[in-house]
């Protein structure tokens, strides 16, 4: 059975190092650089022949550069005769472009899925996909990890009035997520219908559900410019909510996001970065150590 090697891209080297430390492995040697014309160059600094390779690279920050770097790393390992290549992508790039919602619109998430497959990936591990159907874009195994257990734990430990709360989705697309959490907590849920003038700009919001004299907990998979989540908080306060909390899996916080959060009426704003780390740790810890045990038993 092949040995396991973990490599980290430049999007989140700390995450790659923490995963390696958790598993008691050395992080693989890789050098990434750019030529003067901004082409990405990747050099794998050790042999991966016959090895089980995991590449950790998230779709955040300089998203196009990070995606291209990931594709090159996967291909470099594949043509260097790696037995198996798994891409660990906590925040899947272009996940919001998952459907053709208007004429001539691209389905970019499908394109990214094709690129990952063609580059040589055998397996994808990601977290809280913006739309679950993205898993169907792949012909290779995809593991979509969920933050829900950690969200439930955080709510019970940090919100004293959680038994008198309403779990709220800031858009209709997150209804399934909030209903699942509400059922686990045995509380009510609500959702907000939003209409956009254009991308990243909300035009109008309509609350469906009751939050009067209750604690409102907004739960979503992603916060980019935070326009939606901040408008939703204002809507909940005007509807009579006593406090408003926001829990997000992927805190991207681009553009005016931080200013908007500071000026909003949140009691607390929790981006589940630590959840993302711990869930990836737990999955890899279980999955990789199981493979190590099998290998040892065969010896």
C-alpha positions in Angstrom: 0.0 0.0 0.0 1.4 3.5 -0.8 2.7 5.9 1.8 0.8 9.1 2.4 2.3 12.5 1.5 0.7 15.9 2.2 1.6 19.0 0.2 0.3 22.6 0.7 -0.3 25.2 -1.8 0.2 28.9 -1.1 -3.4 29.8 -0.3 -3.3 28.5 3.3 0.1 27.1 4.3 -0.8 27.1 8.0 -3.7 24.8 7.4 -1.5 22.4 5.5 1.1 22.4 8.3 -1.5 21.9 11.0 -3.0 18.9 9.2 0.5 17.4 8.8 1.3 18.0 12.5 -2.1 16.4 13.5 -1.3 13.3 11.5 2.4 13.2 12.7 3.7 13.6 9.1 6.2 15.9 7.5 4.7 18.4 5.1 5.9 17.7 1.6 8.5 19.9 -0.1 7.1 22.1 -2.8 8.3 25.4 -4.3 5.8 27.8 -6.0 6.9 30.9 -7.8 5.9 33.2 -10.6 7.7 34.2 -13.7 7.9 37.9 -14.7 4.9 37.5 -16.9 2.9 36.1 -13.9 2.9 32.5 -15.0 2.8 30.1 -12.1 5.6 27.6 -11.7 5.4 24.7 -9.2 8.3 22.3 -8.3 7.6 19.2 -6.2 10.8 18.8 -4.1 10.6 15.1 -3.4 9.6 11.8 -5.0 5.9 10.9 -5.1 6.3 7.7 -7.2 3.7 5.2 -6.0 2.6 7.5 -3.1 -0.9 8.5 -1.9 -0.7 12.3 -2.3 -3.0 14.9 -0.6 -2.8 18.5 -1.8 -4.3 21.2 0.5 -5.3 24.4 -1.4 -8.4 26.5 -0.7 -10.3 28.7 -3.1 -9.9 32.0 -1.3 -7.7 35.0 -1.6 -6.2 35.3 -5.1 -8.7 32.7 -6.3 -7.6 32.4 -10.0 -3.9 32.1 -9.1 -4.7 29.6 -6.3 -6.8 27.5 -8.6 -4.2 27.4 -11.3 -1.5 26.5 -8.8 -3.7 23.6 -7.5 -4.2 22.3 -11.0 -0.5 22.4 -11.8 0.4 20.7 -8.5 -2.1 17.9 -9.2 -0.7 17.4 -12.7 2.9 17.5 -11.5 2.2 14.7 -9.0 0.2 12.7 -11.5 2.9 12.7 -14.2 5.5 12.0 -11.5 3.7 8.6 -11.1 1.8 9.3 -7.8 -0.5 6.3 -7.1 -3.4 8.6 -6.1 -4.0 12.4 -5.8 -6.6 13.9 -3.5 -7.3 17.6 -3.6 -8.4 19.0 -0.2 -10.3 22.2 -1.1 -12.0 23.6 2.0 -13.6 26.5 0.1 -14.5 25.4 -3.4 -13.8 28.0 -6.1 -16.6 29.4 -8.3 -19.1 27.5 -6.2 -21.7 30.3 -6.6 -21.7 29.8 -10.4 -23.4 26.4 -10.2 -26.4 26.9 -12.5 -27.5 28.8 -15.7 -29.8 31.4 -14.1 -30.0 33.6 -17.1 -29.3 33.6 -20.8 -25.7 33.0 -21.9 -24.6 32.5 -18.2 -21.7 30.1 -17.7 -21.8 27.2 -15.2 -18.3 27.9 -14.0 -18.4 25.4 -11.1 -18.8 22.6 -13.7 -15.8 24.0 -15.6 -13.7 23.9 -12.4 -14.8 20.3 -11.8 -13.8 19.3 -15.3 -10.4 21.0 -14.9 -9.7 19.2 -11.6 -10.6 15.9 -13.2 -8.5 16.5 -16.3 -5.5 17.6 -14.3 -5.4 14.2 -12.7 -7.3 14.4 -9.4 -8.7 11.1 -8.1 -10.6 12.4 -5.1 -11.9 15.7 -3.9 -12.5 16.7 -0.2 -14.3 20.0 0.3 -16.6 21.6 2.9 -20.1 23.1 2.9 -20.5 23.4 -0.8 -22.6 26.4 -1.8 -24.8 23.9 -3.7 -24.8 20.2 -3.1 -25.4 19.4 -6.7 -21.8 20.5 -7.5 -20.9 16.9 -6.4 -22.7 15.7 -9.4 -20.4 17.7 -11.7 -17.6 15.2 -10.9 -17.1 11.6 -12.2 -14.6 11.0 -9.3 -15.4 10.6 -5.6 -16.3 13.9 -3.7 -16.5 14.2 0.1 -18.5 17.3 1.1 -17.9 17.8 4.9 -20.6 19.7 6.9 -20.0 22.3 9.7 -23.4 21.5 11.2 -22.2 19.5 14.3 -19.7 22.3 15.2 -22.4 25.0 14.6 -24.8 23.2 17.0 -22.0 22.9 19.6 -21.1 26.6 19.3 -24.8 27.7 19.7 -25.3 25.6 22.8 -22.1 26.8 24.4 -22.2 30.5 23.5 -25.9 31.5 23.3 -27.6 31.3 26.7 -31.1 31.9 25.1 -30.7 29.3 22.4 -33.9 27.6 23.4 -35.8 30.7 22.5 -34.2 31.3 19.2 -35.1 31.2 15.5 -32.6 29.8 13.0 -32.7 32.1 9.9 -31.4 31.5 6.4 -30.5 34.8 4.6 -31.7 33.3 1.3 -33.9 30.6 0.0 -31.0 28.5 -1.1 -30.0 27.8 2.5 -33.4 26.6 3.7 -32.3 23.0 3.9 -29.3 23.9 6.0 -31.3 25.9 8.6 -34.2 23.5 8.8 -31.7 20.7 9.7 -30.1 22.8 12.4 -33.5 24.0 13.7 -34.8 20.4 13.9 -31.7 19.3 15.9 -32.2 22.2 18.3 -36.0 21.7 18.4 -36.6 25.4 17.6 -38.3 27.4 14.8 -36.7 28.5 11.5 -37.3 31.3 9.1 -35.9 32.4 5.8 -35.4 35.7 3.9 -36.2 36.0 0.3 -33.8 38.4 -1.5 -33.9 40.0 -4.9 -30.7 41.3 -6.5 -30.1 44.1 -8.9 -26.8 42.6 -9.8 -24.1 40.4 -8.2 -23.1 41.4 -4.7 -25.9 44.0 -4.5 -29.2 43.1 -2.7 -32.2 45.1 -3.9 -35.1 43.9 -1.6 -35.6 41.4 1.3 -38.8 39.7 2.6 -38.8 37.8 5.9 -40.8 34.6 5.9 -41.3 33.5 9.5 -41.5 34.9 13.0 -38.6 36.4 15.0 -40.5 38.8 17.3 -39.1 38.8 20.9 -36.6 36.0 20.0 -32.9 35.6 19.4 -32.3 35.3 15.6 -29.3 33.2 14.5 -28.3 33.7 10.8 -26.6 30.7 9.3 -25.0 30.6 5.9 -22.2 28.9 4.0 -20.4 31.9 2.8 -19.9 35.7 3.5 -18.2 37.6 0.7 -18.9 41.4 0.8 -21.4 40.8 3.7 -24.1 42.9 2.1 -26.7 40.1 2.3 -25.9 39.1 5.9 -25.9 42.8 7.1 -29.1 43.6 5.3 -30.7 40.4 6.8 -29.6 41.5 10.3 -31.3 44.9 9.9 -34.4 43.1 8.6 -34.5 40.9 11.6 -34.1 43.7 14.1 -36.9 45.7 12.4 -39.1 42.5 12.7 -38.6 42.5 16.5 -35.6 40.2 17.1 -34.0 40.9 20.5 -30.5 39.8 19.4 -28.9 38.8 16.1 -26.0 36.3 15.7 -24.4 35.3 12.4 -22.6 32.0 11.8 -20.8 31.5 8.5 -18.6 28.6 7.3 -16.5 30.5 4.8 -15.6 34.0 5.8 -14.2 35.6 2.6 -14.7 39.2 3.7 -13.7 41.0 0.5 -14.2 44.7 -0.3 -16.2 46.6 2.3 -17.1 43.5 4.3 -15.3 44.4 7.6 -16.7 47.9 7.6 -20.2 46.6 7.1 -19.8 44.1 9.9 -18.5 46.7 12.3 -21.5 49.0 11.5 -24.1 46.2 11.7 -26.3 45.3 14.6 -24.8 41.8 15.4 -24.6 40.5 18.9 -21.8 38.3 17.6 -20.4 37.3 14.2 -18.7 33.9 14.0 -17.0 32.8 10.9 -16.4 29.1 11.2 -12.7 29.1 10.1 -11.8 27.0 13.2 -14.7 24.6 12.3 -13.3 24.2 8.8 -9.9 23.3 10.2 -11.2 20.9 12.8 -13.5 19.1 10.4 -10.7 18.6 7.8 -8.4 17.5 10.7 -11.0 14.9 11.9 -11.7 13.6 8.5 -8.1 13.2 7.4 -7.1 11.9 10.9 -9.7 9.1 10.6 -9.3 8.4 6.9 -5.5 8.5 6.7 -4.8 6.6 9.9 -7.2 3.9 8.8 -5.1 3.5 5.7 -1.9 3.4 7.8 -3.4 0.7 10.0 -4.4 -1.4 7.0 -0.9 -1.0 5.6 0.7 -2.0 8.9 -1.5 -5.1 9.2 -0.5 -6.2 5.8 3.1 -6.0 6.7 
